[in-house]
């Protein structure tokens, strides 16, 4: 539903699901992501804090305009995380949120080199809307075969 851009419906359904089964796997970050995509940043931050998700909390901070705090958190996370365990999709999202397009596309290229399945949603993910005007985005979409 998120990819159909029905953000309010996604939030409503995820809340109902949480009432029925608070341990349902998709709820791990689904509700927070729906809040984030809907632009309800305080609710997204609260969900990510509840989950202890520092990566996505940094994304929310950047989207709230606190890019300095997001960059500091990014540096801290990179320092405390081995290069092998850095999650490329998380890095793409965080670099994108802080407005560093070169960093974003460097991590997208790493995902491409790793043949990361996450790239299959590149073209339909609403979070990428502002990247579509960049020639590197279209080049990557074409190389993946999603044109």
C-alpha positions as CSV (number, residue, x, y, z in Angstrom):
1,X,0.0,0.0,0.0
2,X,2.9,2.4,0.7
3,X,4.0,2.1,-2.9
4,X,0.5,3.0,-4.0
5,X,1.0,6.1,-1.9
6,X,-1.9,5.4,0.4
7,X,0.0,6.5,3.4
8,X,-3.1,7.2,5.6
9,X,-4.5,3.8,4.8
10,X,-1.2,2.2,5.6
11,X,-1.0,3.9,9.1
12,X,-4.6,2.9,9.8
13,X,-4.1,-0.7,8.9
14,X,-0.8,-1.0,10.7
15,X,-2.3,0.4,13.9
16,X,-5.1,-2.2,13.6
17,X,-2.6,-5.0,13.0
18,X,-0.6,-3.8,16.1
19,X,-3.8,-4.1,18.2
20,X,-4.4,-7.6,16.9
21,X,-0.8,-8.8,17.1
22,X,1.8,-6.5,18.5
23,X,4.6,-8.9,17.4
24,X,3.6,-9.2,13.8
25,X,6.9,-9.0,11.9
26,X,6.0,-6.3,9.3
27,X,5.2,-3.9,12.2
28,X,8.9,-3.8,13.1
29,X,9.3,-0.7,11.0
30,X,6.2,-0.6,8.8
31,X,4.2,1.8,11.0
32,X,7.2,4.1,11.5
33,X,7.9,4.1,7.8
34,X,4.3,4.9,7.0
35,X,4.4,7.8,9.4
36,X,7.7,9.0,7.9
37,X,6.3,8.8,4.3
38,X,3.1,10.6,5.4
39,X,5.3,13.4,6.9
40,X,4.3,12.8,10.5
41,X,7.9,13.1,11.8
42,X,7.2,13.2,15.5
43,X,5.2,9.9,15.3
44,X,7.9,8.3,13.1
45,X,10.6,9.4,15.7
46,X,8.5,8.0,18.5
47,X,8.2,4.6,16.7
48,X,11.9,4.4,15.9
49,X,12.8,5.4,19.4
50,X,10.5,2.7,20.8
51,X,12.2,0.1,18.5
52,X,15.8,1.4,19.4
53,X,16.4,2.0,15.7
54,X,19.2,4.7,15.6
55,X,19.7,4.6,11.9
56,X,16.2,5.5,11.0
57,X,15.9,7.9,13.9
58,X,18.8,9.8,12.3
59,X,16.8,9.9,9.1
60,X,13.9,11.5,10.9
61,X,16.2,14.0,12.6
62,X,17.5,15.0,9.2
63,X,14.0,15.3,7.8
64,X,13.1,17.5,10.8
65,X,15.9,19.8,9.8
66,X,18.4,18.8,12.4
67,X,21.0,17.7,9.8
68,X,23.9,18.3,12.2
69,X,22.5,15.8,14.7
70,X,21.9,13.3,11.9
71,X,25.4,13.7,10.6
72,X,26.8,13.3,14.1
73,X,24.7,10.1,14.6
74,X,25.9,8.9,11.2
75,X,29.5,9.3,12.2
76,X,28.9,7.6,15.5
77,X,27.1,4.7,13.8
78,X,29.9,4.3,11.2
79,X,32.6,4.4,13.9
80,X,30.8,1.7,16.0
81,X,29.9,-0.5,13.0
82,X,32.3,-2.6,11.0
83,X,32.4,-1.9,7.3
84,X,31.2,-5.4,6.6
85,X,28.1,-5.0,8.6
86,X,27.1,-1.5,7.3
87,X,23.7,-2.0,5.7
88,X,23.7,-0.4,2.2
89,X,19.9,0.3,2.1
90,X,20.2,2.1,5.5
91,X,23.2,4.1,4.3
92,X,21.4,5.1,1.2
93,X,18.4,6.3,3.2
94,X,20.5,8.2,5.7
95,X,22.8,9.8,3.1
96,X,19.7,10.8,1.1
97,X,18.0,12.3,4.2
98,X,21.0,14.5,5.1
99,X,21.0,15.7,1.5
100,X,24.3,14.2,0.4
101,X,23.5,13.0,-3.1
102,X,27.0,11.9,-3.9
103,X,27.0,9.7,-0.7
104,X,23.5,8.4,-1.7
105,X,24.6,7.4,-5.2
106,X,27.9,5.9,-3.9
107,X,25.9,3.6,-1.7
108,X,23.3,2.9,-4.4
109,X,26.3,1.8,-6.6
110,X,27.5,-0.4,-3.8
111,X,24.1,-2.0,-3.6
112,X,24.2,-2.5,-7.4
113,X,27.6,-4.1,-7.2
114,X,26.4,-6.4,-4.4
115,X,23.3,-7.2,-6.5
116,X,21.2,-6.2,-3.5
117,X,17.5,-7.2,-3.9
118,X,16.5,-3.9,-2.3
119,X,17.2,-2.1,-5.6
120,X,14.2,-3.8,-7.1
121,X,12.0,-1.2,-5.4
122,X,14.1,1.7,-6.5
123,X,11.8,2.9,-9.2
124,X,8.6,2.6,-7.1
125,X,9.7,3.8,-3.7
126,X,8.2,7.2,-2.9
127,X,11.2,8.0,-0.9
128,X,13.2,8.3,-4.1
129,X,10.9,10.8,-5.8
130,X,13.4,13.7,-5.5
131,X,16.3,11.6,-6.9
132,X,14.4,10.9,-10.2
133,X,15.6,14.1,-11.8
134,X,19.3,13.1,-11.3
135,X,20.8,11.4,-14.4
136,X,22.6,8.9,-12.2
137,X,19.2,7.6,-11.0
138,X,17.9,7.0,-14.5
139,X,21.2,5.4,-15.5
140,X,21.0,3.0,-12.5
141,X,17.3,2.2,-13.2
142,X,18.3,1.3,-16.8
143,X,21.3,-0.8,-15.7
144,X,19.1,-2.7,-13.3
145,X,16.5,-3.3,-16.1
146,X,13.6,-1.4,-14.4
147,X,12.9,1.1,-17.1
